[in-house]
């Protein structure tokens, strides 16, 4: 009788097809725990850099008995998740997977799988102990032995798969032990895993109500719809331990550091999509008149190629940041289905929204998208050409939330990475990109109007010449003046036409044309100035890339200096050398040892600033302890100028969760400036305190004072009054305070010159919101 035979290589072939990467495999196992009504799952790694390492996935879900294990785990492409209402037993969660690839994920990661599971009995879950159990299963699969067999029929008579009943009371749940890894995990593998798993579930800032400090009232929704679950679901958390501990240390950038918020709500039943963009409190501190915008558009029945667009529901929340990009692990707009991330959308190399492409092409792709949404309402004070100021992916941090019910028309690719191309998915991506385009233009309009308003206050028009010094250059001032004159002429011409006075209107427009020609000339000059600053930023970025290698060279030179010192000491003891020469050798040895100490101190300081640990995870930093190494670095320069550096920061004063290197950079920039301008002799003092909802650090110095009325200009790029060169302090490039403000903006903080204490000439204060 003819029958099918299935070769055991099926696991390897399907594994490569259906599970693209190790992180995808782990995600599938985590999603299985969610589908099993777990409230928490733990991922523990041991010796991941070795083939003998292991990974444990342990949850407190409903568990399995032997029959469940054989029906679900041992059945290829089992139907346990596609029958009935496709919801979990306890909390009626929508299943996140339905292709039965859990066993393939286990196969991809390790050579051996051990399963220890207890199935719940129909009793109430205890909040602390979980679900009670009286029966379960213990199983082991040796994948190498399975593949050594000719076909799957022979597995039953081998010891490649062992299944045993468990009959003892205990706590329900499942523990998967993946033993003997397929390959060692390198540092690069772990880094990629951290970046992907850090956003496996949406960061809380994207799924929770927005802080009042960011926006006083909700935009389109209080919380986006993340999952299609029922009331009574206690939620789901993921815990990482062992070699995966660092994953938990990642903290997403705070909402307070965003400049704009974009929210989108698509309602498939009504075939409409609503978009809202709103400036945050941080943006409005600089541009008080900035306004948001809302629009409602219709989901078309067909795309431009006459393909049907299916009704779809989704919500989205996106934060835009101005000067500095978001932290690497969180930049980009990611897609979530039932609360779990769909790769690769939002990866560093993935440009699914075309932001990077439009940034490089100066908005040409954006112009094409505008035609698709040409009939949508848009602000009447914006110009489509303002889309040329689009930012890249790094300035956006957000999420698109899909549910199974709302997006059933979207199908996942076989390798679990991305959706199958379809007109519906094209509409989703285009509408999200269009929302970002609205934000770009609204922001541009706000900044342009604010600059004009600040510059040309009609009540103070007579003081224009005096206020022109506020600009970086006369070119900027002149351009704004010409822009105002041309705009006034055009508005007056419109009024004259409306009044039927066409000849007078023609005269005013003729006059405005000459003004516009001058404005174009001035704009070309201003563009040249901006280009030179851009080149300088790129040069500085290139130098930064070499910094880590330079640190290693410094430490290596310290070791060389130590070797030279020992050699000179030995030579100085040679009796055949005249005593005067031996004295010189001892003096040189002392200089070499001094050089060794300076190189070691500076190398350690720079390594602390640029090393991986300084930038890998955010944590609460003891500010006094972080200030001390900076003092040591500048102590020799301060001593040569007879400057005393005083550290009065309280021992228990901590920062909000930040990268250690960021605190070092802030202190380094401010202490360097303070030492330069403290005078000789002089003092530099650091102090700090907790004040209500803020952490405050103050660094002040004697010597040169700063006019508080115009002090804000020193935070502009390339503002520097330092012309001397110091071997420690260097030569000022005018970027220290600019960088410091960018670092504070990252956390919604502030940095400003303030009134100094008695006995000091200048003071700078840092303020972080307490978290």
C-alpha positions in Angstrom: 0.0 0.0 0.0 1.5 3.4 -1.1 2.0 6.0 1.6 3.9 9.2 2.3 7.3 9.1 4.0 8.7 12.2 5.6 12.5 12.6 5.8 13.8 13.8 9.2 15.6 16.6 7.4 12.2 18.3 7.3 13.0 20.0 10.6 16.2 21.5 9.3 14.6 22.6 6.0 11.5 24.1 7.5 13.5 25.7 10.3 15.6 27.7 7.8 12.4 28.7 5.9 10.1 29.5 8.8 12.5 30.9 11.4 14.8 33.5 9.9 17.2 34.3 12.9 17.9 33.3 16.4 16.1 36.2 17.9 13.0 35.3 15.8 13.2 31.8 17.2 13.2 33.0 20.8 10.3 35.4 20.0 8.3 32.4 18.8 8.8 30.6 22.1 7.9 33.7 24.1 4.7 34.1 22.1 3.9 30.4 22.8 4.0 31.4 26.5 1.6 34.3 25.9 -0.8 32.0 24.0 -0.7 29.6 27.0 -2.1 32.4 29.2 1.1 33.0 31.1 1.4 36.2 33.1 5.2 36.1 33.1 8.0 34.3 31.2 11.7 34.2 32.1 14.5 33.9 29.5 17.7 32.7 31.1 21.0 32.3 29.2 24.1 30.4 30.4 27.5 30.3 28.7 26.1 31.7 25.4 29.5 32.1 24.0 30.1 28.3 24.0 28.5 25.4 22.2 27.9 23.9 25.6 25.7 26.8 26.6 22.0 26.7 27.2 18.8 28.8 27.0 15.8 28.3 29.4 12.3 29.6 28.6 10.1 29.3 31.7 6.5 30.5 32.1 3.5 30.2 34.5 0.9 29.4 31.9 -1.6 26.6 31.7 1.0 24.0 30.9 0.6 20.6 29.2 0.1 16.9 29.9 1.5 14.2 27.7 -1.5 14.2 25.4 -1.3 18.0 24.9 2.4 17.7 24.2 2.0 15.0 21.6 -1.0 16.7 20.0 0.6 20.1 19.9 4.4 20.0 20.1 4.9 16.7 18.3 2.4 17.3 15.5 3.9 19.1 12.5 1.9 22.2 11.7 -0.6 21.2 14.3 -4.1 22.7 14.3 -4.4 23.4 18.0 -4.4 27.2 17.4 -6.6 27.4 14.3 -9.7 25.6 15.6 -12.6 27.1 17.5 -12.5 30.9 18.2 -8.6 31.1 18.0 -8.4 32.3 21.6 -6.6 31.1 24.7 -8.5 29.1 27.3 -8.3 31.4 30.4 -8.0 35.0 29.2 -9.4 34.7 25.7 -6.3 36.1 24.2 -6.1 36.1 20.5 -3.4 33.5 19.5 -0.3 35.2 18.2 0.8 32.2 16.1 -1.0 29.5 14.1 1.6 27.7 12.1 3.0 25.4 14.8 6.6 26.5 14.4 7.5 26.4 18.1 9.3 23.1 17.7 11.2 24.5 14.7 12.4 27.4 16.8 13.7 25.0 19.5 15.4 23.0 16.7 17.1 26.1 15.3 18.6 27.2 18.7 19.9 24.0 20.2 20.6 20.3 19.6 18.6 19.1 22.6 15.2 20.2 24.0 14.0 19.2 27.4 10.4 20.0 28.4 9.0 20.0 31.9 5.4 21.1 32.1 2.5 20.9 34.5 -1.1 21.3 33.3 -3.4 23.4 35.4 -6.4 22.0 37.1 -9.7 23.9 36.8 -9.1 26.0 39.9 -8.6 29.8 40.4 -5.2 31.3 39.8 -3.4 32.5 43.0 -1.8 35.9 42.4 1.4 34.7 44.0 1.5 31.0 43.4 -0.1 30.9 40.0 -2.2 28.0 38.7 -2.5 24.7 40.7 -1.5 21.5 38.9 -1.8 17.7 39.5 -0.6 16.3 36.2 2.0 17.1 33.6 4.7 15.9 31.2 8.4 15.4 31.1 10.0 15.1 27.6 13.3 15.2 25.8 14.0 15.6 22.1 17.5 14.9 20.8 17.4 16.5 17.4 20.7 14.9 16.2 19.3 11.5 16.9 16.0 12.4 15.1 17.9 13.5 12.0 20.1 10.4 12.1 16.9 8.3 11.4 15.8 7.8 7.8 12.3 9.1 8.2 9.8 10.2 10.9 8.1 6.9 11.2 11.2 5.4 12.9 11.2 8.1 15.7 8.5 6.1 17.7 10.8 3.1 18.0 13.9 5.0 18.9 15.1 6.9 22.0 15.4 10.2 20.1 12.1 11.4 21.6 11.2 10.4 25.2 7.8 11.4 26.8 6.8 10.6 30.4 3.8 11.5 32.5 4.1 13.6 35.6 1.6 13.0 38.4 2.3 15.2 41.3 0.8 18.4 42.6 2.7 21.6 42.0 2.5 24.9 40.1 1.3 24.9 36.5 3.6 26.2 33.8 6.2 25.1 31.3 10.0 25.1 31.3 11.8 24.6 28.0 15.6 23.9 28.3 17.5 24.4 25.1 20.8 22.5 25.6 23.9 22.4 23.4 23.6 25.5 21.3 23.8 25.3 17.5 26.4 28.1 17.5 28.0 30.3 20.1 26.6 33.8 20.5 29.2 36.5 19.8 29.1 40.0 21.2 27.6 41.1 17.9 24.9 38.5 18.1 24.0 39.6 21.6 24.0 43.3 20.5 21.6 42.5 17.7 19.5 40.5 20.1 19.4 43.3 22.6 18.3 45.8 19.9 15.5 43.5 18.7 14.2 42.1 22.0 14.4 45.5 23.7 11.4 46.4 21.6 9.8 42.9 21.4 6.8 44.3 23.3 6.1 48.0 22.9 7.9 50.3 25.3 5.5 51.6 27.9 5.8 55.2 26.8 4.2 54.2 23.5 1.3 52.3 25.0 0.5 54.3 28.2 -1.3 57.6 28.7 1.0 60.5 27.8 2.4 62.5 30.8 0.7 65.8 31.3 4.0 67.6 31.0 4.2 66.3 27.4 0.7 67.2 26.4 -2.1 68.4 28.8 -4.8 66.2 27.2 -5.0 63.1 25.0 -4.9 63.4 21.2 -6.9 60.7 19.6 -6.8 58.1 22.4 -5.7 57.7 26.0 -4.1 54.3 25.2 -3.7 52.7 21.8 -5.3 49.3 21.3 -2.3 47.0 21.6 -4.0 43.6 22.0 -7.4 42.1 21.3 -7.7 40.6 24.9 -10.6 40.4 27.3 -11.3 42.0 30.6 -9.6 40.3 33.5 -6.4 39.6 31.6 -3.7 40.3 34.2 -1.1 41.2 31.5 2.1 39.7 30.4 5.7 40.4 31.4 9.1 39.2 30.2 12.1 38.7 32.5 15.6 38.3 31.3 18.4 36.8 33.4 21.8 35.2 33.2 23.6 36.1 30.0 20.5 38.1 28.9 20.5 40.4 31.9 21.6 43.4 29.9 18.4 43.3 27.9 16.4 44.6 30.9 18.8 47.5 31.4 17.6 49.2 28.2 15.2 52.0 29.1 13.5 53.8 26.2 14.0 57.5 25.8 11.5 59.4 27.8 8.5 61.1 26.2 9.5 64.4 27.7 12.4 64.7 25.3 10.2 64.5 22.2 9.2 67.6 20.2 6.1 66.4 18.4 3.6 63.6 18.8 1.8 61.9 16.0 -1.3 59.7 16.6 -3.2 57.8 14.0 -6.5 55.9 14.3 -7.8 53.9 11.4 -11.4 52.6 11.6 -12.0 50.0 8.9 -15.7 49.7 9.5 -16.2 53.4 8.8 -13.5 53.3 6.1 -11.9 56.4 7.6 -8.5 57.3 9.2 -7.9 60.2 11.6 -4.5 61.8 12.1 -3.4 64.2 14.8 -0.1 66.0 15.2 0.7 68.0 18.3 3.8 69.9 19.6 4.9 68.8 23.1 5.5 71.0 26.1 9.3 70.9 25.3 8.8 72.3 21.8 6.4 75.0 23.0 8.9 76.3 25.5 10.8 77.6 22.5 8.0 78.0 20.0 5.1 79.1 22.1 2.7 79.7 19.2 3.2 76.3 17.7 -0.1 74.6 16.8 -1.1 71.1 16.2 -3.3 69.8 13.3 -6.0 67.1 12.9 -7.5 65.7 9.8 -9.9 62.8 8.8 -9.5 61.1 5.5 -11.4 58.3 3.8 -9.9 54.8 3.1 -10.3 54.4 -0.7 -11.9 51.2 -2.0 -9.1 50.8 -4.5 -5.5 51.8 -4.9 -4.1 53.7 -7.9 -3.7 50.3 -9.7 -7.4 49.4 -9.1 -6.5 46.8 -6.5 -9.0 46.4 -3.7 -8.0 47.8 -0.3 -9.6 45.8 2.5 -11.0 47.5 5.6 -8.4 47.5 8.4 -8.2 48.8 12.0 -4.9 50.1 13.5 -3.6 52.7 15.9 -0.2 54.4 16.0 1.8 56.7 18.2 5.0 58.3 17.0 7.4 60.7 18.7 9.6 63.1 16.7 12.8 64.5 18.2 14.6 67.6 17.0 18.4 68.0 17.4 19.6 64.6 18.5 18.4 61.2 17.2 16.8 58.7 19.6 18.8 56.0 21.3 19.9 53.4 18.7 17.8 50.6 20.2 14.6 52.7 20.0 14.9 54.7 16.9 12.5 53.9 14.1 8.8 53.1 13.7 8.1 49.5 14.6 5.0 47.4 13.9 3.3 45.2 16.5 0.7 42.5 16.0 -1.2 41.5 19.2 1.5 43.3 21.2 4.5 41.5 19.7 6.9 43.1 17.3 6.8 42.1 13.6 10.3 42.1 12.2 12.0 43.8 10.4 10.0 47.0 10.4 12.0 49.7 12.2 15.3 47.8 12.2 18.4 50.0 11.7 18.7 48.9 8.0 15.0 48.8 7.3 13.4 51.9 5.6 9.9 50.6 5.3 8.5 54.2 5.5 11.0 55.6 3.0 12.2 58.3 5.5 15.9 57.7 4.9 15.3 57.6 1.1 13.4 60.9 1.2 16.0 62.4 3.4 18.7 61.6 0.9 16.6 62.6 -2.1 15.5 65.8 -0.5 11.8 64.9 -0.4 11.2 63.7 -4.0 9.4 60.5 -2.7 7.3 62.6 -0.4 6.0 64.7 -3.4 4.8 61.5 -5.0 2.9 60.4 -1.9 1.2 63.8 -1.6 -0.6 63.1 -4.9 -2.2 60.0 -3.4 -3.6 62.1 -0.5 -4.3 65.2 -2.5 -8.0 65.3 -1.6 -7.3 65.1 2.2 -7.6 68.3 4.3 -4.3 69.8 5.2 -3.3 73.0 7.0 -3.8 76.1 4.9 -0.6 77.8 6.3 1.8 75.2 4.9 3.7 74.7 1.7 4.3 71.3 0.1 7.9 72.3 -0.5 8.5 72.4 3.2 8.6 68.5 3.0 12.2 69.1 1.9 13.2 69.4 5.6 12.2 65.7 6.3 14.3 64.0 9.0 15.7 60.5 8.8 14.5 57.4 10.7 16.7 58.2 13.7 14.5 61.1 14.7 11.3 59.0 15.0 10.4 56.6 17.7 7.1 55.0 17.5 4.8 52.0 17.0 2.0 50.9 14.8 -0.5 48.6 16.6 -2.4 45.9 14.8 -4.7 43.2 16.1 -5.8 39.9 14.6 -9.4 40.9 14.3 -8.6 44.4 13.0 -6.0 43.3 10.5 -7.0 39.8 9.5 -6.4 40.7 5.9 -2.6 41.0 6.4 -0.7 37.8 6.2 2.8 37.2 7.7 5.6 35.9 5.4 6.6 32.3 5.8 9.9 33.3 7.7 7.9 35.3 10.2 9.5 38.6 9.1 7.2 41.1 7.5 3.8 41.1 5.8 3.0 39.8 2.4 2.9 42.7 -0.1 -0.7 43.8 -0.7 -2.6 47.0 -1.5 -3.9 47.1 2.1 -0.4 47.0 3.6 0.7 49.7 1.0 -2.1 51.9 2.2 -1.1 51.4 5.9 2.5 52.4 5.2 1.6 55.3 2.9 -0.9 56.7 5.4 1.6 56.5 8.3 4.2 58.2 6.1 1.7 60.9 5.1 1.0 61.6 8.8 4.8 62.1 9.3 4.7 64.4 6.3 2.0 66.5 7.9 4.1 66.7 11.1 7.1 67.8 9.1 5.3 70.7 7.5 3.4 71.7 10.6 6.8 71.8 12.5 8.4 73.8 9.7 5.5 76.3 9.6 5.7 76.7 13.4 9.5 77.3 13.5 9.4 79.7 10.5 6.5 81.7 11.9 8.1 81.9 15.3 11.4 83.1 13.9 9.7 85.8 12.0 7.6 86.8 15.0 10.6 87.0 17.2 12.6 89.0 14.8 10.0 91.5 13.5 7.9 92.4 16.4 5.8 95.3 15.0 5.7 97.1 18.4 9.5 97.2 18.3 10.2 97.7 14.6 12.2 100.9 15.3 14.7 98.7 17.2 15.4 96.3 14.4 19.0 97.4 13.8 19.9 96.9 17.5 18.3 93.4 17.6 20.0 92.2 14.5 22.9 91.1 16.7 20.8 88.2 17.9 21.4 86.4 14.6 24.3 84.2 13.8 25.2 86.5 10.8 24.0 89.6 9.0 22.9 87.3 6.2 20.3 85.6 8.3 19.0 89.0 9.6 18.8 90.4 6.1 17.0 87.3 4.7 14.3 87.6 7.4 13.9 91.3 6.7 13.5 90.7 2.9 11.1 87.8 3.6 8.9 90.1 5.7 8.9 92.9 3.1 8.0 90.5 0.3 5.2 88.8 2.4 3.7 92.2 3.3 3.7 93.3 -0.4 1.9 90.1 -1.5 -0.7 90.3 1.3 -1.4 94.0 0.4 -1.7 93.1 -3.3 -4.3 90.5 -2.5 -6.3 93.0 -0.5 -6.1 95.5 -3.4 -7.3 92.9 -5.9 -10.2 92.0 -3.6 -11.1 95.6 -3.5 -11.0 95.9 -7.3 -7.9 98.1 -7.4 -6.0 95.9 -9.8 -3.5 98.6 -11.0 -2.3 99.4 -7.5 -2.1 95.7 -6.8 0.1 95.2 -10.0 2.4 98.0 -8.8 2.8 96.4 -5.3 3.6 93.0 -6.9 6.2 94.5 -9.2 7.8 96.1 -6.2 7.8 92.7 -4.3 9.6 90.9 -7.2 12.7 93.0 -6.7 12.6 92.2 -3.0 12.2 88.5 -3.8 15.3 88.6 -6.1 17.3 90.0 -3.2 16.0 87.4 -0.9 17.1 84.6 -3.2 20.6 86.1 -3.3 20.7 86.3 0.5 19.4 82.8 0.9 22.1 81.4 -1.4 24.7 83.1 0.9 23.0 81.7 4.0 23.0 78.2 2.4 26.7 78.4 1.9 27.2 79.2 5.6 25.0 76.3 6.7 26.8 73.9 4.4 30.2 74.8 6.0 28.7 74.0 9.5 27.4 70.7 8.2 30.8 69.8 6.9 32.3 70.6 10.3 29.8 68.4 12.1 30.7 65.5 9.8 34.4 66.0 10.5 33.7 65.9 14.2 31.6 62.7 13.8 34.5 61.1 11.9 36.9 62.0 14.7 34.5 60.5 17.2 34.7 57.2 15.4 38.4 57.1 15.9 38.2 57.9 19.6 37.9 54.3 20.9 41.0 53.2 19.0 42.8 56.3 20.3 42.0 55.4 23.9 43.7 52.0 23.5 46.7 53.7 22.0 47.0 56.0 25.0 46.8 53.1 27.4 49.5 51.3 25.3 51.7 54.3 25.5 51.4 54.3 29.3 52.7 50.7 29.4 55.6 51.8 27.1 56.4 54.7 29.3 56.5 52.3 32.3 58.9 50.0 30.4 61.2 53.0 29.6 61.2 54.1 33.2 62.3 50.7 34.4 65.0 50.6 31.8 66.3 54.0 32.8 66.3 53.0 36.4 68.4 49.9 35.6 70.8 52.0 33.5 71.2 54.5 36.3 72.5 51.7 38.6 75.3 50.9 36.1 78.6 51.9 37.9 80.5 52.2 34.7 78.4 55.3 33.8 79.6 58.6 35.3 77.6 59.8 38.3 76.4 63.0 36.5 75.0 60.8 33.7 73.4 58.4 36.1 71.6 61.4 37.8 70.3 62.5 34.4 69.0 58.9 33.8 67.2 58.9 37.1 65.7 62.3 36.3 64.5 60.9 32.9 63.1 57.8 34.7 61.1 60.0 37.0 59.7 61.9 34.0 58.7 58.7 32.3 56.9 57.5 35.4 55.1 60.8 35.6 54.1 60.4 31.9 52.9 56.9 32.6 50.6 58.1 35.4 49.2 60.9 33.3 48.6 58.6 30.4 47.0 56.0 32.6 44.7 58.6 34.3 43.7 60.1 31.0 43.3 56.8 29.3 41.0 55.4 32.0 39.0 58.6 31.9 38.6 58.5 28.1 37.8 54.8 28.2 35.1 55.5 30.8 33.7 58.2 28.4 33.7 56.1 25.2 33.6 52.5 26.3 30.7 50.1 25.7 29.8 50.0 29.4 29.4 53.8 29.4 26.8 53.6 26.6 25.2 50.1 26.9 22.6 50.6 29.6 21.0 53.5 31.4 21.0 53.5 35.2 20.7 55.9 38.1 24.2 57.5 38.6 25.6 58.7 41.9 26.5 62.2 40.6 29.3 62.9 43.2 31.1 59.7 42.2 30.8 60.5 38.5 32.2 64.0 39.1 35.3 62.9 40.9 37.1 61.3 37.8 36.4 64.5 35.8 38.1 66.5 38.6 41.1 64.2 38.4 41.3 64.6 34.7 41.4 68.4 34.9 43.4 68.7 38.2 46.8 69.4 36.6 45.4 72.1 34.3 43.6 73.6 37.3 46.7 73.4 39.5 48.8 75.2 36.9 46.4 78.1 37.1 46.0 78.0 40.9 42.4 77.0 40.6 40.7 75.0 43.3 37.9 72.6 42.3 35.4 71.9 45.0 32.9 68.9 44.9 29.9 69.6 47.2 27.5 67.3 45.4 25.6 65.3 48.0 26.8 61.7 48.3 23.3 60.2 47.8 22.2 62.5 45.0 21.4 60.4 41.9 20.5 61.2 38.3 17.5 59.8 36.5 18.2 56.7 34.4 20.9 57.8 32.0 24.0 56.5 30.2 27.1 56.9 32.4 29.1 58.4 29.5 26.5 61.1 29.1 27.0 62.3 32.7 30.8 62.3 32.2 30.4 64.3 29.0 28.2 66.9 30.7 30.6 67.3 33.6 33.6 67.4 31.3 32.2 70.1 29.1 31.2 72.3 32.1 34.3 71.8 34.2 36.5 72.5 31.2 34.7 75.8 30.6 34.7 76.7 34.3 38.5 76.1 34.6 39.2 78.2 31.4 37.4 81.3 32.8 37.9 81.0 36.6 40.9 83.3 36.6 44.2 82.8 38.5 43.9 82.2 41.3 40.3 81.0 41.2 37.6 78.5 42.3 35.2 76.0 40.6 32.5 74.6 42.7 29.9 71.8 42.0 26.8 71.4 44.1 23.5 69.7 43.8 20.1 69.1 45.4 16.7 67.5 44.9 14.0 70.1 44.3 10.4 68.9 44.2 10.2 67.0 40.9 13.8 67.8 39.7 17.4 66.9 40.2 19.6 69.9 40.0 23.3 70.3 39.6 25.1 73.6 39.6 28.7 74.3 38.5 30.0 77.8 39.1 33.3 79.6 38.9 35.1 82.8 39.8 36.6 85.0 37.1 34.7 86.0 34.0 31.0 86.6 34.3 28.3 86.1 31.7 25.5 88.5 30.9 22.3 86.5 31.7 20.3 88.6 29.2 22.2 87.2 26.3 23.6 84.1 27.8 21.5 81.7 25.7 23.6 82.5 22.6 26.5 80.5 24.1 24.5 77.4 23.5 24.6 78.0 19.7 27.1 75.9 17.7 30.6 77.3 17.2 30.3 80.0 19.8 33.7 80.2 21.4 35.9 82.9 22.9 38.8 80.5 23.7 41.9 81.2 21.5 44.7 79.7 23.7 45.7 76.1 23.5 46.0 74.0 26.7 47.3 70.4 26.7 44.3 69.3 28.8 41.7 71.9 28.1 42.4 72.1 24.4 41.2 74.9 22.2 37.5 75.8 22.2 35.4 75.0 19.1 32.2 76.3 20.5 30.4 73.0 20.7 30.7 72.0 24.4 27.5 73.8 25.5 25.7 72.8 22.3 26.4 69.2 23.0 25.5 69.6 26.6 22.1 71.0 25.8 21.4 68.2 23.3 22.2 65.7 26.1 19.8 67.3 28.5 17.1 67.5 25.8 17.4 63.7 25.5 15.7 63.4 28.9 13.4 66.4 28.9 15.9 68.3 31.0 17.2 71.9 31.0 20.6 73.6 31.0 21.0 77.3 31.4 23.2 80.1 32.9 21.8 81.3 36.2 22.6 83.9 38.9 25.8 82.7 40.6 26.2 82.4 44.4 28.1 85.0 46.4 31.8 84.9 45.6 31.3 83.4 42.1 31.0 85.1 38.8 29.2 82.5 36.6 26.9 79.6 37.2 25.4 76.9 35.0 22.5 74.7 36.2 21.4 71.3 35.0 17.9 70.2 35.7 16.5 66.7 35.1 12.9 65.6 35.8 12.9 63.0 38.5 11.6 59.6 37.3 
